[in-house]
Structures are given as structure tokens and as C-alpha cells.
Amino acid sequence: MKDVLDHVRRRLTGRVGRAAPDPFQTLELQARLSRLARRMETLGGEPTPRFARRHHGQAATRAYDQTLTEACLLAGLPVTQVDSPCNRLLAEASLLQAGWTW
């Protein structure tokens, strides 16, 4: 009897995966990533003093990186520290490969 249960358990564990993430949470994260990416793009052209523009740019970049990390966790992707442009690009590519858009 134990052998039968072990066999069934092995077969089920191969099929049972991670539960699908909440679609509304996924959509909210995608929208937030889109807003933050647009904000980062538009900061370069604003006629504000350089100090203020740099401060706002850094804040937008930190928010984008935190949201990107949260999206990777939700998608079940391995997450490295998103603190450099290279790691940011890798995280974005992983999300795109997983079917995310923003």
C-alpha cells in the first residue's frame, strides 16, 4: 500500500505546480511598471533644475526597481538584486519571456 501511495505522490508532484498569481495583482503591477517607465523617460526633458531632476529620477528608478522585483517574485522568477542597469535589463527580459508586458 505504501508503494502505491508513493507512486501516486510522485506522479502528482510532477503535475502540481505553483498556483497562478492573482490576475488583478498582475495587471496592477504591469500598469505601475508602465507608469514608472514613462515617468523615467519624461524626466530627462523636463525644464526643472538639475538637482530636482536628478532627485526625481533617482526616486522613480528606485520605485521602478522595487516594482520590477515584486513582479519577478509574483511571476515565480529567480530574483537578483535589481540595483544596476544590467540586472534591471535581465529582470525585464525574464518577465518578457514569461509573457509579461507593460
C-alpha angles and dihedrals in degrees: 000000000000090000091054092050091048090050092050091046092051092050093047096047089056091056102036109084136171117306114259114260120252106275093216092053089048092051092048091052092048091051092048091050090050093050093048093047090052090048092052090051095049096047091074093063100044117114094227125125114280095246093054093044091051092047092050091044092053092047092050091047093051091048090048092049092049091048090047090053090049090050092051091051091049091049091050094243124146108261127212122185105286097214104120135052090248094054090043090054092048091050091048091049091049091052092047090050089051089056101261122142133185 
